Amino acid sequence: MQSFATNPLVSILMPFRDTGRFLPECLHSILEQDLKDWELLAVDDHSTDTGREFMEKLAALDARVRVMDAEGRGIIPALRQAYRLSRGQLITRMDSDDLMAPHRLQLMAGQLTSHGPGHLALGRVRYFSHRGISNGYARYEAWINGLTARGENFSEIYKECVIPSPCWMAYRRDLDACGAFNPDRYPEDYDLCFRFYEGGLKCLPSEHLLHYWRDYDQRTSRTSPHYAQNYFLDLKLYHFLRLDRVPGRPLVVWGAGFKGKTIARKLKAARQPFHWLCDNPRKIGRKIYGVPLQHYTFLGQLENAQSIITVANEEAQEAIRNHLHALGQLSMRDFYFFC
């Protein structure tokens, strides 16, 4: 196996805004890293609390920490700014309200220097909150950690964001090749995930818990309109049509709930013809947006179809998967789960 630089500088990109009450604990987790050869580029995205003052005091004591005012507004411009000023060969992100496990940087950098460019280092994550974690977050945590343990994150990329935004590390050259933080598309972490997928990066399996994800009411993912459901659906469909849609193959949408109707409406707007399947006898035979809903067995009449599946129920998903496998179809080639 080819080896690369054994002690490359790691650049940590960290926009922050009004997270002053969490910064001491967050920064302590960075300062206590086993790996010491890092730099932290902290971009103040127009904070109104005491976070900036705290960051400047730390920067005065530790030359590895650089604090700057955001040139624009929002997390994407802040990430672009931090990345432009970074010097590391290896790049990672950090959220200013979260915590790193002490060995996170060491393990991730070690994986990358052992395998070289073309790889993406990941780690398991754990949600924490003063009020406990909801079942939805617990399920997402278990799902994404299962993918990370096998290094199979991209196998379910159309379901949800399969790479936790603050828990990845990549070579600068790979990040550049994937467009880094240039696109103004939200959710920015999910968009970058698709571009890692497009770039052919290989996810390195990890069983190590490396990041603690704080949940609270004011977290950006809960408050910003950029993380609303419609943004996720727009992003999924945008990348599917670019990366995995094969012109000439019949396109099929499964499910006529909210997501199914949203996808159908967007396909109509994009002038993408499609067939629409469901198993609800009250809907079969009806037209929605001018497209008739047909029983799912209609798929057998189509040659070499591609399917977008918007059915959320796990038992129904398993039944659909078994049905498609019986027809000789494969996931991420012939069918794609969008939820």
Beta strands, then each sheet from edge to edge (+ up, - down):
strand 1: 10-16
strand 2: 38-44
strand 3: 65-69
strand 4: 90-93
strand 5: 99-100
strand 6: 119-122
strand 7: 124-128
strand 8: 168-171
strand 9: 202-204
strand 10: 209-214
strand 11: 251-254
strand 12: 275-278
strand 13: 287-288
strand 14: 291-295
strand 15: 306-309
strand 16: 335-337
sheet 1: 3+ 2+ 1+ 4+ 8- 6+ 9+
sheet 2: 5+ 10- 7-
sheet 3: 13+ 14- 12- 11- 15- 16-
end
